[in-house]
Amino acid sequence: MTDTMTAKASPNYSDADIATIVDEYTLEPTRATVDALSEQLNKTPRSIIAKLSALGIYQKAERVTKRGEAVVMKAELVTQVQNAIGRELPSLNKMTKADLSFMIDALVG
């Protein structure tokens, strides 16, 4: 029989550790803070993120492209073009994201 322990039965973090995590992360909610906390407390970054999530204070980092722009779904661009011209065009789904962005700029201004 395997011995399974719950988080309450074997706490991985002391109250002081939790206070440190909460204080430092709320001051600067970045991945760098998570990495610093993991080094300081000798835990993995994933463990720190899990604790922050369980406490309800973790803020997921925004995804960005290689150029630093926000990630936009192709379907959102298609919807923007269709709204700008006032009709549905199924063939827009075959266009590239770059062409759709160019078309939106040309139509909307």
N, C-alpha and C positions, 0 to 999 in steps of 0.2 A: 504494500500500500504506500502510495506516495504522500509525502507531507506537503500539503498546499497551505501556504500562509497568506492571509489577506493583508492588505495594506495597514489595517488597524492593528493587527496582531504583531506586525514587525515594521514599525515606522522607519523609513529610510532617512527622514529629515527630522532634526530636532526643532523645537519651537524657535530657537535662536536662528537656525538655518533658514527656516521659513520666513522669519522677520527680515533677515538679510536679503533673501530673494525678492520679497515683495517690495521692500524699500528701494533697492537698487534698480529693479526692473521698472517700477512706476516712475522713477526719475528719468530713465532713458530706456524706453522699450525697443531695443534694437537687438540684432543677432550678436553684435559685438558684446553687449551686456551679458547675453546668455553664455557666450563662450568664456567671458571673464569669470562669471559665477561658477561655471563648470570646473575651471582650473582652481578657483579659490576653495570650492567645497569638495574637490576630488570626485566629481560625478560626471557623467557623460552629458553633453549638450541636450541629447534627446530626453534624458531624465529630468533636466531642468525645465525643458519645454513642457513635458508631461505634468510636472508639478504646477507650473504656471497655468496650464490649461485646467487642471483640476480645481485650482483656486479661482478660475474665471477671470484672470487678468492677462492672459497671453494674447498678443495682437499679431495675427498672421502678417507676414511681410507681403507687400504688393508685388506681384509679378511684373517684370519689365522685360522688354526686348533687349537685344545686344546693343542697340543704340540708346537705351535708357528710357524708351517710350513705354507707356502703359500698354499692356496686351489687350488687343481688341479682337473679338471673335469675328470671323468672316460673315456670319449670319447677321451680326449687328450692322455691318457696313452695307449689306444687301438691303436690309430694312430701311436704313437711312436714305439710300438711293431711291427705293420704291416710294418712300414718303415724300421725297423731294419732287418726283415727277408725277406722283398721284396715280400710279397704276402698278400692278404686279407684273414683273417680267421674270419668268422662271430661268431664262438663260443667264441671268446675272450671277447665278451660283457657279457658273463655269469661269468667271473672270478671276483674275488674281487679286489679292488684297491690295497690292500697289495700284492696279488700275481702278479698283473700286474707290480707293482713297482719292485718286486724281479726279475721278468723276464727281465725287462729293464736293471737292474743292471747286470744280468748275460750275456745278449746279447751285451750290449754296453761296459760295463766294468767299 
